Amino acid sequence: MSSRAERSLPGRLPSLSPVSFTMLVVVGAVIIASIGQVAPSPEKLAVGVPKLLDLLGRMMPPNTEPAFMQRMFWRIIETFQIALAGTVIGIVLSLPMAWLAARGVSPLGIFRHAPKVVISLFRTVPDLVWALLFVSTVGLGAVAGTMTIIVDTIGFCGRFFAEAMEDADKKPQEALQAIGANRVSVLFGVILPDIMPSLINSSLFALEKAVRASVVLGLVGAGGIGQELKVAFDLFQYKNASAIILAIFLIVLVMEVVTDRLRVKFQ
Amino acid sequence: MQEVIRTSDLAKTYPNGKSVFAGVKLSISPDQRVALIGANGAGKSTLLKCLIGLLPSSQGEIMTLGESFSSTPSSAQLYRLRRQIGFVFQNHGLVGRQSVLTNVIHGKLGLPGSWRAWHHSLAQGNWREEAMQVLSEVKLSEKAKSRADELSGGQAQRVAIARALIRRPKLLIADEPAASLDPAVGRDIMKIFSDLAREHGITLVYTTHDMEHALNYSDRIIALKAGEVFFDLPTRDVSRAEIDNVFQG
């Protein structure tokens, strides 16, 4: 016969240690304080929502004048160019960076942390900050935007490529290292073919992310359609602004559909 | 005729002081097909790796394919050794997303100009022809374009054999090549190994814990037990009872 202790039901809630309980209270207090200080209050909403509706009213209908549409078209093309060139260059640079940073693959041994830190730096600093930096150094325009996307892509792809390389099947690598294949041969002969679906997936996400980023880079002067949006708001041309916002929505939507299809194709 | 492998008083001890084997004295002549048998943990794979310089030995001298070394070969010796040795592992170690042809041509990696072995489309014409030749020897030429991850276990192991053969090795090392295969496919693989080694005049050294594989496909059996060579005899002189004895505690 089983003892009483063996038959006792587990509690409905997990037991909390005093430390866990204190942590829970502190986190809860921080959340409540944050909401109290920065979340929109009912009073603010009561004032803001009618203003928003008024602004939306002034935005309608979107400007469809041929001259404006033509200018917007070329800005959209420039936005795509920034995203595409930045992503492709970024991907190409990400591959060696990831190889140097990947644990168990890198030829740098313990020094692999150096490229890893650079990748982390590129990823953690927001793209608008990079854009400000490049606008200050190479001037206003698309080149600053492209450089921003390159850095952003290295930060994103560098990390995911390195993780994919670390997770690549070790058995073929060991088999070819045993016959004297060097690290570069193992990379090109085994690792890259093995992780190709993951590389394509990350690259398509990077492209999608770059298109989204490149539409707002213009807000700080780094080229693309975002620059038109800033001008429209600065000059109170709200009908132009609504047309640009719609165009941005369409660009991002098309990009998502295209990358989703490509992802399925390459799986 | 000079031996392909010769060792004297070879020993291997792990850093924690545990002895894997000791006092191993071997002499393997060209064209021999040698089965290295022993229970799990007897040190077969470790001995194999020590013989070709992939693991350092702790004591003794090794002479493999004319390269003499104690502990580990120099990098120049290792380079020369690797050029003359073909390897087949228990797990085939193929690149699943690459074609069978590319996987076979990978066997040229580590040789001069080997970047051209990254992919069959980069390889020089004669390498591609050699790859098709060895694929036909393992009866898989019709699968040249297939992806390696579409193959059965036995077919994958045959590709691994072709990858080893394309190096035109003098010595073929196989570590439990049929261990992960079902019995019929395992016998098929061992027959291919044994026949091709004899046909090409390659010295074959393989580890196995399968009595049939040891008795049917080798000229000589070396048994390891309790860290020592338990017996080293021509296969025709080995009885099943003696092999049973190797695997008993």
Interface residues (C-beta under 8 A of the other chain):
Chain A: D169 K171 P172 E174 A175 L176 A178 I179 G180 A181 N182 V184 S185 F188 G189 V190 P193 D194 M196
Chain B: L54 L78 Y79 R82 R83 I85 G86 F87 F89 N91 H92 G93 L94 V95 G96 R97 Q98 H106 G107 L109 G110 L111 S114 W115 A117 W118 H119 A160 R167
